[in-house]
Amino acid sequence: MNNIKFEDLPYALNAAQVAGFLGISRAGAYNLMHMEGFPTLYLGRRMVVPKDKLAAWIERQFS
């Protein structure tokens, strides 16, 4: 079971943090982060996901 609380996450999540929060593999997180429509920010070669944008993306998946 996933014990990571949303409010405890940093503002911008890396792939390992996305994976841990969603309960998926790191490879799965990277696949998501490369998907069109997923809220990935590219900072040079680094990819991060703002946690508020991740929450909004999750909400959209259920509507």
NORQUI-V82959 format. One record per backbone hydrogen bond with DSSP energy under -1.0 kcal/mol. CO is the residue of the C=O (numbers start at 0). NH is the residue of the N-H. If there is no record, write none. Layout:
# NORQUI-V82959
co={CO,CO}
nh={NH,NH}
This chain:
# NORQUI-V82959
co={4,5,10,12,13,14,15,16,17,18,18,24,25,26,27,28,29,31,34,37,40,42,45,47,48,49,50,51,52,53,54,55,56,58,59}
nh={7,8,50,48,17,18,19,20,21,22,23,28,29,30,31,32,33,34,37,39,47,45,42,40,12,53,54,55,56,57,58,59,60,61,62}
